[in-house]
Amino acid sequence: MSDISTNAHSAQRRVSVSTGDGVELAVREYGRRDADLTIVLVHGHCLRTASWAAVRAALLRDYPGARVVCYDHRGHGDSATASRQTYNLEQLGHDLHDVLDAVAPTGPVVLVGHSMGGMTVLTYVNRYRHEIGTRIVGVGLVATAASGLADAGFGRLLRNPIISVFQSAVRRAPRLMQQVKVLACKVFAPVVRAAEFGDRKVSPQVLALAEAMHNATSIVTMASFLGAFKDFDRTDALALLSEIPTLVLCGSADLMTPPSHSVAMAAAVDYADFVTIDGAGHSVILEQPARVAEAIARLVGRASSEQVQIASLALAA
């Protein structure tokens, strides 16, 4: 059962949602409470709701009647930390369900996830299959993968034994490793930049935001979720998405989740809107927010249109 508290008088409504296991999640609501449809934006590993800021602003500017919800995963951003044993995708699927029950208990919802957020959405879809086409009327998968993350691109590093050594070190001495992380962030900043943006020229503001979000994430959160990615496989959820409008979007220069992942997902979903943004990398939502928002708006348009058709058929019957 989720608990909720909020300040309802600001354009950005700050909400605290308590999950089933008692972890407080920081949630932000934007736009009209009485909107016909709610768009939920789910962020990626070591990021936070700020990663969606430019996309969200574009959506609200072009569609002022929309309602947008963003939240920080457990252990990320302003949300509370939790036991590292809960830092897995199954738990994130439960958390998403708790957020929806708290802030969007009724009405149609479009889920859009970036990177780990996309994996969270696929986990949710697989677990709550009965909601597809009823509560969940559209899904967007951005720079993510349904399986095989460790088989291509930078994801292959997940199979490197050094990852297991790193995770063990964090479990044994989290405080020491956090101190090491602070120093390592400076040393490995070029590596992180390459993973996120490749060798393309990116604005200093985008780089600063990306680095700030990564640097603010604790070493325990960072390390614990890595184990969830290596064997992640939710290809069984893709067939369900053929029942609703679905967007699959990636950057052509994504080194973390190469376009081959998106191609495979789009091929498994009937009538998926497959969008490749030329030259963009894994942080496509930071690099090309207007293009991403445009694609999400198209998804929302398709979902809304289908809802109108369903309502018309129900009235006719």
HELIX and SHEET records of a PDB file:
HELIX    1   1 THR A   49  TRP A   52  5                                   4    
HELIX    2   2 ALA A   53  ASP A   62  1                                  10    
HELIX    3   3 ARG A   84  THR A   86  5                                   3    
HELIX    4   4 LEU A   89  VAL A  103  1                                  15    
HELIX    5   5 MET A  116  ARG A  127  1                                  12    
HELIX    6   6 ARG A  129  GLU A  131  5                                   3    
HELIX    7   7 LEU A  149  ASP A  151  5                                   3    
HELIX    8   8 GLY A  153  ARG A  159  5                                   7    
HELIX    9   9 PRO A  161  ARG A  172  1                                  12    
HELIX   10  10 PRO A  174  VAL A  187  1                                  14    
HELIX   11  11 ALA A  189  PHE A  197  1                                   9    
HELIX   12  12 PRO A  204  ALA A  216  1                                  13    
HELIX   13  13 ILE A  219  LYS A  230  1                                  12    
HELIX   14  14 THR A  235  GLU A  243  5                                   9    
HELIX   15  15 PRO A  259  ALA A  267  1                                   9    
HELIX   16  16 VAL A  284  GLU A  287  1                                   4    
HELIX   17  17 PRO A  289  ALA A  316  1                                  28    
SHEET    1   A 9 ASP A   3  THR A   6  0                                        
SHEET    2   A 9 GLN A  12  SER A  18 -1                                        
SHEET    3   A 9 GLU A  24  GLY A  31 -1                                        
SHEET    4   A 9 ARG A  67  TYR A  71 -1                                        
SHEET    5   A 9 THR A  38  VAL A  42  1                                        
SHEET    6   A 9 VAL A 109  HIS A 114  1                                        
SHEET    7   A 9 ILE A 136  VAL A 142  1                                        
SHEET    8   A 9 THR A 246  GLY A 251  1                                        
SHEET    9   A 9 ASP A 273  ILE A 277  1                                        
END                                                                             
